[in-house]
Amino acid sequence: MKVKISDKILQSVEKPSRYTGNEWNSVYKDLDNVSIRFAFCFPDVYEIGMSHLGMRILYHVLNERKDTFCERVFAPWVDMEQKMRESNIPLFTLETHSSVNSFDFIGFTLQYEMSYTNVINMLDLSGIPVLKSERTKEHPFVCAGGPCAYNAEPLADFIDFFMLGEGEEVINEVMDAYVNWKGSGESKESFLEMIANIEGIYVPGFYNVEYNDDGTIRAISPKADRYPEKIKKRIIKDLDKVSFPDKIIVPFTDIVHDRIMLELFRGCIRGCRFCQAGYIYRPVRERTSGKLLELAEKLQESTGYEEISLVSLSTSDYSHLRDLCTGLMDKMEPKKVNLSLPSLRVDSFSMELMEKAQKVRKSGLTFAPEAGSQRLRDVINKGVTEEDLLNSAAIAFAGGWSTVKLYFMIGLPTETMEDIDGIAELSKKVVDVYMKTPKDKRGKGLSVNVSTSSFVPKPFTPFQWEAQDSIETLKEKQQYLMEKLKGKYIKYSWHDPYISFLEAVLARGDRRLGKVLYAAFKKGCKFDSWGEHFKFDSWIEAFDQCGIDPHFYANRKRTFDEIFPWDHIDVGVTKKFLKRENEKAYFEVITPNCRVKCTGCGALVFDGGICNELH
Ligand code: SF4
């Protein structure tokens, strides 16, 4: 069904271009010639979704198939949703403005726990029953992937199947299975049976969860022997061989990352103990610089973008960074294309590079020491010292930079008020470094922006057993820092601790949270990560109504033998390794990165990337 959006509606909402489509390089296909229609849904607004590389890659991979047409769908902003509901307009795709309920698949990418109510709201807006138990063969299959899919138990009531890990190959295997199933006349269940044994596919309906009297999990087990006991994530072994879009959509409107995004590698050699990405994406696999240069040229030609950014978890760990950057500058400088280098380590090479790359505008520099004291940085295995940071700041100030962002986390395991003091002291030392820089060298108008987020214990990290600080404690720490950081050059900002609390609940949640999510959605919760829409009181009402204590999930320290809702998911990194890392944290012992020494995390089973180089 094609949906008609009147000009009157478009004129009455903020940023109509979020809904019109037709951008440069978007894909159009003849509907008579495709047999699978896939609605790729990003549960946030257009500007955020379009900045996401994973969505761009999978859009391209699906549309490379002759038999499949993948279209994009974003969450309508609240003003548009209101108009849609008033005029009975269902959720629609950007390419053909078709109602998503007529598609074969609705696929969500789960980047952030706080988007879960948007997932439910989008299903509701599309006019299909949000609970999978109420959907029939007339309705599309609803699937999801992305980092939150590694513990997507809170969404188990709503999603038919999850894809774990990197999607490029597994999504094709699912589409192939669908082609066979579609003409067969078999039930929906039989399709799920067909894909349940594809590596990386998790069908939550095929697993039972039993609980102990104290609310912890007793067992998670497959309902039949034919389903895998452990669901193993997928990785792409050779990134040079896998398809990467050489034409990307160029939006008409400003988006968060409006530039070419060049993905250098996946995974991370470091093992910061709070960082989920550092474990779930292991092992590190790099693209060759030759391949990246080729891609950059093609993308620049097909988009006309004037900026390329290098994206990966810690860009400066790319082993051919110098070659790549020199090659890119040679090719791109004559075309006046800027290179943006986020999260680089500041040493003399990178400063030289940044000066060349940012001739016109010096953007702010970002450092993430994460903790205020060396002791706590050792606890979290953050391999930077105060000396590193201050040296980098000195080089940057001498190079004319004068805006610095410092990221810290509060509420980390073992944290004391001395560590919090350390945040203020380190920030002030950065100001001192600027003051010591000769006036003729440094830029004008120093601004040190200090921000703190609150520690959220995440699955598959060495801190998955830890308790989160209570909201009150987090607020006290923020208040304390606010007093300490008063000064002419320093600005302090912090994350909403109420949002961090809910994130902690959902991140380590189990299936019982499905009813809370549903109740919260019914109370109008959506866009929970957007401060202005976050309704904490409604969430608390939803927990009360369902008889569920959120503190059980956020603020409880787990014992090592507790069974987690994600224990049947296999990311390669073993629980044994994570336990060992947890213990080392308490002894303040650091673990070297993968290039220095392999510490046997378990990711070797994937037989790819850095693990093979070392063994
Ligand atoms: S197996 Fe070794 S090299 Fe591979 S990711 Fe784990 S620690 Fe790093």
Boltz pocket constraint, residues with backbone or C-beta under 6 A from the ligand:
constraints:
  - pocket:
      binder: B
      contacts: [[A, 269], [A, 282], [A, 283], [A, 284], [A, 594], [A, 597], [A, 598], [A, 599], [A, 600], [A, 601], [A, 602], [A, 603], [A, 604], [A, 610], [A, 611], [A, 614]]
      max_distance: 6.0
